Amino acid sequence: MSNTSAPIGLPTNLSDTSASQRASYAYFALVVLTLLNLLNYVDRFIFAALIPYLKDDPSAHYTDAQLGWIGSAFTYVYLFVRRFSVIWATVIGAGG
């Protein structure tokens, strides 16, 4: 008897399901992973999209150099946090 459990709504043994059900699970997983990948891609470019609005804000008074430093800081923090999270996930593993 297996100790693993499937998410709610999914069968615990995919060999008991029909080919069309397995295909629908595969397409669902593909859509979810594609949307997560899109979100992961877009979140890195939000700051660059906001730069024109930050420059036009009369109360902010940001120079191009200051916005460049802020963008660089965001990129480096994102880079290092991502690397450490990958290492942490590798050490912890899927089993927790």
C-alpha positions as CSV (number, residue, x, y, z in Angstrom):
1,M,0.0,0.0,0.0
2,S,1.4,3.4,-1.0
3,N,1.9,6.1,1.5
4,T,1.5,8.9,-1.1
5,S,-1.8,10.6,-1.6
6,A,-3.0,12.4,-4.7
7,P,-4.4,16.0,-4.6
8,I,-8.1,16.2,-4.1
9,G,-10.0,15.2,-7.2
10,L,-7.1,13.2,-8.7
11,P,-7.0,9.4,-8.6
12,T,-4.3,7.9,-6.5
13,N,-3.5,5.4,-9.3
14,L,-3.4,6.7,-12.8
15,S,-3.4,3.2,-14.3
16,D,-7.1,3.0,-13.2
17,T,-8.1,5.9,-15.4
18,S,-8.8,6.0,-19.0
19,A,-6.5,7.5,-21.6
20,S,-8.7,10.5,-22.1
21,Q,-8.7,11.3,-18.4
22,R,-4.9,11.0,-18.3
23,A,-4.7,13.4,-21.3
24,S,-7.0,15.9,-19.6
25,Y,-4.8,15.8,-16.4
26,A,-1.8,16.3,-18.6
27,Y,-3.3,19.3,-20.4
28,F,-4.4,20.8,-17.1
29,A,-0.9,20.4,-15.7
30,L,0.5,22.0,-18.8
31,V,-1.8,25.0,-18.6
32,V,-1.1,25.5,-14.9
33,L,2.7,25.2,-15.4
34,T,2.6,27.6,-18.4
35,L,0.7,30.2,-16.4
36,L,3.1,29.9,-13.5
37,N,6.0,30.3,-15.9
38,L,4.4,33.4,-17.5
39,L,3.9,34.9,-14.0
40,N,7.6,34.1,-13.2
41,Y,8.7,35.8,-16.4
42,V,6.5,38.9,-16.1
43,D,7.3,39.7,-12.4
44,R,10.9,40.5,-13.4
45,F,9.8,43.2,-15.9
46,I,7.2,45.0,-13.8
47,F,9.7,47.5,-12.5
48,A,10.9,48.3,-16.0
49,A,7.3,48.9,-17.1
50,L,6.8,51.3,-14.1
51,I,9.8,53.5,-14.8
52,P,8.0,56.0,-17.0
53,Y,5.3,56.4,-14.4
54,L,7.9,56.9,-11.7
55,K,9.7,59.5,-13.8
56,D,6.5,61.4,-14.4
57,D,5.5,61.5,-10.7
58,P,6.1,65.1,-9.6
59,S,6.3,64.1,-5.9
60,A,9.0,61.4,-6.5
61,H,11.8,63.5,-8.1
62,Y,13.8,60.4,-9.2
63,T,16.7,60.9,-11.6
64,D,17.5,58.4,-14.3
65,A,20.6,57.4,-12.3
66,Q,18.5,56.7,-9.2
67,L,16.0,54.6,-11.2
68,G,19.0,52.7,-12.7
69,W,20.3,51.9,-9.2
70,I,16.9,50.8,-8.0
71,G,16.5,48.5,-11.1
72,S,20.0,47.1,-10.6
73,A,19.4,46.5,-6.9
74,F,16.1,44.7,-7.7
75,T,17.8,42.5,-10.3
76,Y,20.7,41.5,-8.0
77,V,18.4,40.8,-5.0
78,Y,16.2,38.7,-7.3
79,L,19.3,36.8,-8.6
80,F,20.7,36.0,-5.2
81,V,17.4,35.1,-3.5
82,R,16.5,32.8,-6.4
83,R,19.9,31.0,-6.2
84,F,19.5,30.4,-2.5
85,S,16.0,29.3,-2.8
86,V,17.1,26.7,-5.4
87,I,19.8,25.5,-3.1
88,W,17.4,25.4,-0.2
89,A,14.8,23.5,-2.2
90,T,17.5,21.0,-3.3
91,V,18.7,20.4,0.2
92,I,15.2,20.1,1.7
93,G,13.9,18.1,-1.2
94,A,10.4,17.3,-2.2
95,G,9.8,15.2,1.0
96,G,10.1,18.2,3.3
